[in-house]
């Protein structure tokens, strides 16, 4: 038995686990569609009439202003959160009576797409990749017609969607990146 095996008997299993986690799934489109569908709410409306309420993130001085005089149906809470919350919204899980110390994204696929899109114009490379992925998701995974609808020519469509999915995989994370604390340079 070698010295390395005696000192760390699970080293090979650990290295294999890290390699499997770092490699993308074989079906990137299936992974993307599964993640995109998981974040969509099931129902748009719920029973009752719409009433304004104070939500998380509202200013302290905000006062709710009534409801619908016409009897408009009330939005379901998951749908309302999906529409109103940003892609980088986080939450902490409560497991068996105690809170998990690590926050995670509520919508990790949306966060990855927003990270990939960056702050560029919609005609720049990365935001256009995200528009293509989003349109593919809306067309239930039909990447060929999604690319065609955006004017991507036929010979490069397969390569284009593969690159877009690989770049999305590289930016996908369940947890937000750790914040770095900088020392103050002011004297």
N, C-alpha and C positions, 0 to 999 in steps of 0.2 A: 504494500500500500504506500503510495507516495506521500510525501510530507504535506503537499497542498491539499490532498484529499482528506488527510487526518485533521488539518487545521480548519478547513471549511468544507464540511461534507456536502453541503447543499449548493456549492458554488456553481456547478454545471447546471443544476435546475434553475437557479436564480438567473444565470446568464441567458439561458434559453427563454425564460419568461420575459426578460427585458427585450430580447430580440423579437419575440412574437408580438409584444405590445408596440414596439417601434415600427413594425412593418405594417403597411396598409392592408386592409382586407382584400381578398381576391376580387370581390364584386363591389367596387367603390360606388357604383350607381345605386345598387341595392342598399348599401350602408347609408348613402345620402338620403334616399327616399324614405327609408325607415326612420331616420332621425328627423326629417322634415315633417313626416306625418305624425310622429309622436308629439310634436310641439303644437299641433293644431288642436283647438278646442273641439269638443264633440257637438255642442249645441250653441246656437247664437242667442236664443231667447229662453227665458224661464217664465214661470207663472207669475202673474201680478202685473202691476202698472209701474212704469218707470218713475222713480223718485231720485232726486239728486241726493248725494251723500258725501260726506267728507272722506277722502281717500288718503292713503299713504302718500306722502310727498306734497300734500297741499300745504299752503302757507298757514301760519297760525291764525291770521285774521280772516281767513276764508269762511264764509257762511254758506251753507247749502241753500239753493234758491228754488225750492218747490219741486215740481214734477211735471208730468205731461197732462195738459188739459184735454187732449184728444184721446187719452187712454192708450198711448203707445206701449207696446210690450217692453218689459224690462229685459235688459241684456243679462245673460248669464255671467256670473263672476269670472270664470276662466276666459270667456270670450272678451270681456271688458279688460281684463289684465293683459291679454294678448294684444289688443289694439292700443292700449294706453301706455303700457310699460315699454321701456327701451330694450334693445337686444342685450345689454350688459347688466340687466337686473339680476341681483343675486339673492339667495336665501340660505338659511342654515337649517339643516335637517334636525328634527327632534326624534331621537332614538331612545326608546325605553325610559322616558322621563328626563333625559338630559339632552342638552343641545350639542350638536356636533361643532367643534371649534372652527372647522374649515367651511367657509361659504362656497357655494357652487352656483353656477348659472342656472336660472330658471329655464332659459331657452338656449342651450349650448350651440345648436346648429345656427340659430340666428346670430349669436355672438361671433361664431367663426366666419359667417358670411359678412358681417359688418366689419370684422377685422380685415378680411381679404379685400373688401371694397375700399377701405382706407378713406382718405378725404379728397380724392381726386375727382375730376369731372366725370360724368357718366360715359364719356367717349374715351377715357383713358383705358389702359389695358385691364387692370384689376377690377375696377367697377363694372366693366363690360363682361368680365368672366362671371361675376356674381349675377348680373342680369341674365346671362345665359343659363346659369344654374337655377335661378329662381323660375325662369320661364320653363325650364325642363321639369321642375317640380310641379308647376301648375298644369303641365301637360301630362302628368302622371308618369314621368320617366321617359317620355318620348323625346330623346335628345336630338334626333335627326330633324324633326319638324321644328323644334325649338331653335336650333341653330339656323335652319333655313329661314325662319321668320325674322331673324335678326340680320340676315344678309350674309351669313358665313357660307362660303362656297363649298360644294359637295366634297371635293377631295380632302379637305382639311377638317371636316366636322368631327370625325372620330378622334383625331389627335387633339383637337381643341377641347372637346369635352373631357378627354382623359387628363389633359394638363390642368383643366379647371378643377376637376375632382381631386387630383393629387395635391394641388395647392390648398384646397379647402381642408383636406385631411391633415396637412402640415400645420394648419392654424387651429384645428379643432382641439378644444380642451373643455373638460367639465368644470374645472376650477379656474377662476380668474388668476392672472399672474400676480405674484407677490409684489407688494408695493415696496419701493426702495426708499429708505430714509436717508436724506442727505444732511450733512452737517451744515449748520448755518455759518456763512462766511462773514456775516455782519459782526462788527466788533462792539 
